[in-house]
């Protein structure tokens, strides 16, 4: 029974890792994951890398 619980926990951790990497936004300039979402000039969404200062939308 313990092995099945450990297997279940391992599966959940794997799914959490996949979800985290699928939703993470990396800076296209330096590759850093330190990205902030900001409101753009025309009401759109833009992003700014807090590591290198690169901005994009």
Buried (B, 14 or more C-beta within 10 A) or exposed (E): EEEEEEEEEEEEEEEEEEEEEEEEEEBEEEEEEEBEEEEEEEEEEBBBBEBEEBBEE
